[in-house]
Amino acid sequence: MAQISLQNGIIYGPVFSRRLGRSLGINLLPISHKLCSFDCVYCQYGPTFDMSLSPGIEDLPSITQVISTVEKALKKPRSLDFVTFSGNGEPSIHPDFPAIVRSVKEIVSRLKPNAKLALLSNSSRVMVPEILSAICLFDAPMMKLDAGDEDTFFALNQPAENIRFADIIDGLKEIPNLIIQSIMIDGAISNIRGAAYRSWVDILCEIKPREVHIYSSERPTADEGVVCVSPTKLKKIEEELCSRFGLNVTAYWSENI
């Protein structure tokens, strides 16, 4: 199984998933390479060679291009459950992210009133007030949290300079209808065993998200030492977090994500 190919435009899909149903994707990032604020060891797009919180605008679609393309796509006669910001890296890196979110939300409510707005984010910008305000506009803000402590966070997510784990946690607490998405891995770096697992559970109990989605990776990853977590183990984690800690957790794997 190969790594995932980059999206080749602003709009992609619709694609179907158990989590989002029929979803139309929006990519605010370059089509030539991944642009992200993390270099996660498990990333199915491969390593991050362009890691930035302030990318050059010449590499990105303009707000006018995004709005025009989204409006054209949503005028097509098809049913959608979600319009989802994701794409070739971290969507909130785009300097016009807040304005784009507000515009797209208006377009969706006008052209596809039954569709909802989703975000797949690595959470790296939640401490920025205008970004946080934009994230709060989403019906389904799906925010990454793979670690419960700083050491595991740096080992697993390898963030850009000046990103602090504590700031991310503080920002996540401010998001209504928060959905946490966590990729569980084993190997030299693991978040399913020992202190790393316990601290992750503790943070989830502290944040109290509306939902927690856990899954793993079966594709080649950025780090060859990453070991996929089996569906059986994911299900056990789900059951423990639901029964012992009262969290609303759902385990996903390749067949049902």
Secondary structure as GFF3:
##gff-version 3
##sequence-region A 1 257
A	DSSP	beta_strand	11	17	.	.	.	ID=ss1
A	DSSP	beta_strand	21	26	.	.	.	ID=ss2
A	DSSP	beta_strand	35	36	.	.	.	ID=ss3
A	DSSP	beta_strand	50	51	.	.	.	ID=ss4
A	DSSP	three_ten_helix	57	59	.	.	.	ID=ss5
A	DSSP	alpha_helix	63	74	.	.	.	ID=ss6
A	DSSP	beta_strand	82	85	.	.	.	ID=ss7
A	DSSP	three_ten_helix	91	93	.	.	.	ID=ss8
A	DSSP	alpha_helix	97	111	.	.	.	ID=ss9
A	DSSP	beta_strand	116	121	.	.	.	ID=ss10
A	DSSP	alpha_helix	129	135	.	.	.	ID=ss11
A	DSSP	beta_strand	140	144	.	.	.	ID=ss12
A	DSSP	alpha_helix	150	157	.	.	.	ID=ss13
A	DSSP	alpha_helix	165	172	.	.	.	ID=ss14
A	DSSP	beta_strand	179	183	.	.	.	ID=ss15
A	DSSP	beta_strand	185	187	.	.	.	ID=ss16
A	DSSP	alpha_helix	194	207	.	.	.	ID=ss17
A	DSSP	beta_strand	211	215	.	.	.	ID=ss18
A	DSSP	beta_strand	226	228	.	.	.	ID=ss19
A	DSSP	alpha_helix	231	245	.	.	.	ID=ss20
A	DSSP	beta_strand	249	251	.	.	.	ID=ss21
###
